[in-house]
């Protein structure tokens, strides 16, 4: 079994902690502060400078692999600081106001639009556009940090959502262990079969009911698979009041009303222990972060249960999707070493670096060519995970107010799910509550700032 501590360390948080220290008035210029990338070499400068990098604790293992490989092969040395997920927002806000941000700042891709709009980063449009392989890179991570045509970020670590199931429990329940759900109806059916085993502590599925970030990661892909949306194009209006979202929420409500349908604690789960029940062999089937599957595969080799992996289906069979999450990175407005920081970013975008630090470690690369070529000998399940990116059906939602509307503790999205699964939901009214926050935050009003201790996944 995967130890609980190891599991929580390997969790990749979709959700940034909610706004604790406001960076500035919303709708800042996004002008990138004082640092400038004017006139730096195309590949940056490698002259033995120490570069500072901040990243979130959920992605510690991947970040350490990246930094170790760079430091071994370069004169420059990256000094990595791992920041607890819940502390990231406050630390960035405080450092922004005292001009003490690190050279390179990596953050939750759904939080990047707000940071970029507030002028946290240096404009590196020319450098990004100059990359030969820009089209091969995770576009959602570039778009997240694009404000008024200026580009501020590149992908750091990619995390995607996939469906996982416990093959041992499937066999016991009389299910085909090689076949995961191909629709939301099949997901419910398979979860119910596991629930019907009536095994002590075992449940059909699990849901992080108090973690807005884990909930978007789990539930949005099924809506996208059906061709529906969750927000309008500029992120100012929620579009959750659709048949697909209703179908997904109804599926979880059905499981919540089934004995052993959802694991104990689902309603109260804040995201801190979101992946542990499955890792401990107690859950039949659930959406899961790919950055935590490596630990499952390692445990399997040590005699743990067998794991199945498939893309997340929609309410109708045929199409699948994923939440393209993880962390994007940019050079901060306070960097005194822009050319050296760019050397690190440039290096990590190259396919050989992506192979070394991601593919060879069983992690997901952010470079499509690497995904297509560097995993020939990888576990077939890792190839399945990669396929959800290669097929182009995944999405990265973008709104400056995403955190307040979706990820923060007590967000209107979290309440929408609580109402729909464990209460008597009114999807139309709850969708409007999400819209109210999205439209107020950066579109003409004051959205509430939620103070959260959200541990969920990105």
N, C-alpha and C positions, 0 to 999 in steps of 0.2 A: 504494500500500500504506500501511497505517497504520504509523507508526513505532512501534518497540517501546516507546520511552519514553512516547509519548503513550498507548499502549495500557495500560501498567501504571498510568499516572496515572489513567486513566478507569475502571479496575477498581473495582467496588463490592464490598467484602469482606463476604460473609455472615459469615465467621467472625471473631469477636473473638479477639484473641490470648488465650492461656490465662491462667489466674489466676497473676499474678506476685506482687502484693502483696495478701494477703487483706484484704477490706474490714472484716471483723469476723467473729465466730463466725457460722456459717451459721444461717439462720432468725431473723434479726434482726427487730425489731418493724416495720420499714417505716414508722416514724412521721414520716418526712420531716425529721428533724433540727430545727434551730432556726428556720429561716425559716417564715413563715406567710403564707397567702393570704387571711387573714380581712379582710373589709371592703374589698377592692380593687374599683375600678370594673369593670363587666362587660366593658369593652373595654380595661381596663388604663389606664396613664398614659403620655402622650407629652409629656415635659417637657424633653427635651434631655439626658437621662442617658446615660452610656456603659454599655452592657451587654456582658458578655463571653459568648462562645459557643465551645465546643469541639466539633469534629467530626473524623471519621476521614479520612485522606488519600484513600482510594478514592473518596470522594464529594465531592472538592474542587471540581470544576467546578460541580456542582449547588448546593453550599453557597454558593459565591461569587456565583452568579446570584441566589440568594435574598437574601443580605445586601446586595448592591449595590442591589437593587430596594427593600428596606426603608429603607436609609440615604438613598436619593434622595428618598423620600416622607415621611420622619418627622423630627421634631426629635431623638428618641433616635437614637443611633448604636451599631450593633452592631460590636464588635471581634471579628473571627473568628480563632480559632487552629486551624490544621490540624495534627493530630497523626498521626504515622506509625501505620499500623494496628497494628503489632507493639508499639508503645509505649503504646497507649491504656489497657490494663488496669493497667499499673504506675503510670501517671500519675494515673489516677482513684483507685486505691487509696491512693497517697501523699497526694494532695490531700484525700481524704476524712478521713484521719487527722489532717491539719494544718488542717482547716476552711478550705481554700483552693480549693474547687471553683469553677468559673465560675458566672455567673448561670444560664446555660442549658447543659445537657449533652445532647449527642446521641450515641447509641450504637447499636451493632448490636442489632436488635430481638430477637435470640435471647439476648442478654446482659442485656437490660433486666429480665427477671423477677428475676434475682439482685440486681442493683443496687437495684431497687425494694424487695425484701424486706430489704435491708440499710440502709434509711433514707437512701439517697443523695439522694432527691428530696423536694420540698415537696408536700404534699397539695393538689391542685387539682381535687378532685372537684366542688365546687360550680361552679367556672368551666367545666369540661368539660361537665357536665350542663346548664349554662346556654346552651351553644351551640345556636343555632337549627338548625344543619345537622349536629349530632353524628352522626345516622344515616347521613349521606352520607360520613363519613370512614372511612379504612382501620381497620376495627374491630380487626384483629389487633395494630395498633400501640398501641391503647388498652388492649386486654386484656393485652398483654405487661406493661404497667406498672400493672396492677390487683392490689392485695394486700388480701385480706379486705374487698373491696368499696370500698376507697379507690383513687381513680384518680390516677396520677402523671404519665402521659405522653400525648402526641399524636404523630401521624405527622410526621416531618421530611422524609425522602426515601424514596420507594418504589422498590424494585428487585424485579423478578420474573424468573423463569426461563422461557425460551421455547426452542423448537427452531429452529436456523438451519441452512441448507445453502448450499453453493456451487453456484449455477446453472450456472456455466461447466463445473465438473467433472462435474455431472450430465449436461449435454449430451454431453460427451466419452464418458461411460460408457453412453450410450444410454438414460438415464433421462429422464422428463418433468421439465424444470426447474421447472415450476410446481406440482409435487406433492411436498410433503414427506411424511414418514412419518405414517401414521394409526394405527399400532400399533407396539409394540416389535419385532414380527417384521418389519414393513416397514422399520423403522429399521436392523435388522441387514442385511436384504436390500439396501437402498440403500447402506449403508456398504461392504458387500462388493463391490458393482459398482464403486465408486470405487477400492477397494483393488486390484481386478483390473486397473486401468489400468496398474499397475506403473510409475507415474511416479516419478522420483527425488524422494524427500522427501515424497511425497503419501501420505496414509493415509485410511482410511474414516472414522474418528472419533478422538476424543481424550478422555482422562479424567485428572483430577487425582488420581492414586492416593495421594498423600501429603497431601492436603488434605481433612480431614474436612468443613470448611465448604463447599467446592465440591462435594463428593460428596453432601451432603444436598440442596443446591440443585439438583443434576442428577437425582438418583435418586428422592427422595421423591415428586415430583409424579406419577410413573407409578403408584406404590402408591396414592396418594390418588385418582387417576383411576379406579382399579378399585374404589373404595369401601373399601379396606383402611386400616389405621392404622399409624403407626410407634411410637406410645407410647400408654399409657393416659391418661385425662383429666387426672389431676393430675401427669403427667410423672414418675412414680416407677417406671415399668416399661416396658421396651421390648417392642414387639409386631412386631418385624421378621421373625420366623419365620413368614412367610405365603407363599402361592403367588405373589402378585404380586412381592414383593421377590425371591423365588427366580428368577422369570422374568426380571426386570431384570438381576440379577447373572449369570445364565446367558447372557444376551444379550451382555454385555460379555466374559464368559469366551470365548464363541465368537469374538468379534472379536479378543481377545488371542491366540487360537490360529490366527488367519488371517494369512497374510502381508500386511503393510501394513494389517492390520485396525484397530489402534490406533496412533496416532502415536508415533514414537520418544520415549522419555522419559515416557510416560504413567504408568508404574509409579512413577517417582521424582518426578513433578511435585508441588511443594509448594504450588502456587497462585500463585507469584510470576509465572509466565509462562503461566498457565492458558489465557488467551484468545488469546495471540499466534499460535499455529500456525494457527488458523482465520483470524485477521485477515490473516495473511501468505499466504493462498490455498492452504494445504497440507492442509486437512482437508475431507472431504466433507460431514459432517453431525454436529451435536452440540448438546446443551443449552447455553444461553448466558445471561449476565445482560443484561437489557434496557438497563441503564445503560451498557453497552459497545457497544450496537448503533448508537448515534448516530455513533460514529467509523467504523463499517463503512459506513454510508450516505454519510457525507462522502467516504470514500475511493472509493466507487463513482462519485460525481459527478466525481471527479478521474481517472477511467479505470480504477479497480479492478474486481475481479470483481463480478458481480451476486449479491445475497444474497436468499435466501428465508427467510421467517419463518412459523412456525405454533405453535400451542399444543403442549405436551408430552403425548403420548398415553399411555394405559395399555397393559397387555398385550393387552387386548381393544379392538377398534376401537369408536369411538363417543364415549367420554368423554375429557376432557382435564383437566389441572389445572396449577397453578403453585405455586412457593414464594413466598409473599408476604413478601419480605425488605426489606432497606434499614435505615434508622435511624429510631428513635423519639426524641423529645426531651422533656425535662422541666425544671422549674426546680429548681436544686439546693438542698439543705438550707442551704448557706452563702450564698445570694444575699441581698444587702442591698437589692436593687432588684426585689422580686417583682412589684409593679404594672407596672413598665416591662417586665420580662421577659414578663409575661403579654400586654402590648400586642403584642409580637412574635409570640407563639404565636397569639393571637386573629387577628391580621392574616393570618398564613400559612394559616389554616384557611378563609378566605373564597374563594369561587369566582373572583373577579376576580384576586386575588393568585396563586392556583393556575394560572390561565390564563397570567398574565404570566411567572411564574418557571419553570413546568414546560411547559405545553402549547406556548407560543410558542417554546420552546427545543428542542422535540422530545423532551422528557423526560416521564415518567409522573407524572401528578398523583395526589395521595392523596385527592382529593375525587371521589366517583363522578359527581356532576352535571357536574363539569368534564370528566371522561373522556367523558361522553355528549354534551357540547355543544361543547367547545372544539377539537375535532380534525377538524372537517368537511373542512378543506382539507389535512389532514396526509397524509403518505405513508401509503398503505393498510397498510403493514406496521406502522406505529405504531398504527393503529386495531386491527390484529390483536393487538398487544401489550396494548392497553387492554382488549380483549375478555376476556382471561384473568382480569382483575380483576372486570370488570362481571358476568361469568357466575356469580360467587360460589363457584366450585369450588376456588379457591386456599386454602391454609392457612398459618398461622404456628405452628410447634410451640412449646410453652411448657413449660419446666421450669427451676427454679433451677439445676439441674446440667447444663444442655444443653452448656455449654462443655466441661466435663470429659468428658462421655460421648461427645460427637460432634465438636466442633471442634478440640480440642487435639491437638497433634502426638502421635502414638502412642496416640490415644484408642481405646477398644475398637471403636467404629464404623469407624474407619479401618482397623483390623486386620481387622475382619469383611470389609470390601470387598477388601482385599489378599488375604486367604485365599480368598475366593470367586472372584475374577477371575484371580489369578496363582498360587494355591496349591490345596490341597484343603480347601475350606471345610467347616465344620460349623456350619450356620446356627443350629441350636438352641443349641449351646454358646456361640457368639459372641454371640447375642442375650442370653443369660444374663449374659455379661460386661458388656454395655451396661447391663442392668438393675441389676447389682451397683453400678455407679457412680451411676446415677440414684437408687437407693433409699438409698444410703449418704450421699450429699452433704447432703441436707436432710431425710432421712427416717430418722434414727436411727443414723448412723455416720460414719465418716471416709472420704470418697472420696479417691483419690490426686489431688494437684494436678499437672497436667502443665505443664511450662514449654515454651511453644511459640513458634516463630517462624512462625506460620501466616499466609500471605499470601492466603488464599483470599477468595472473593467473598461477600458479603452482599448 
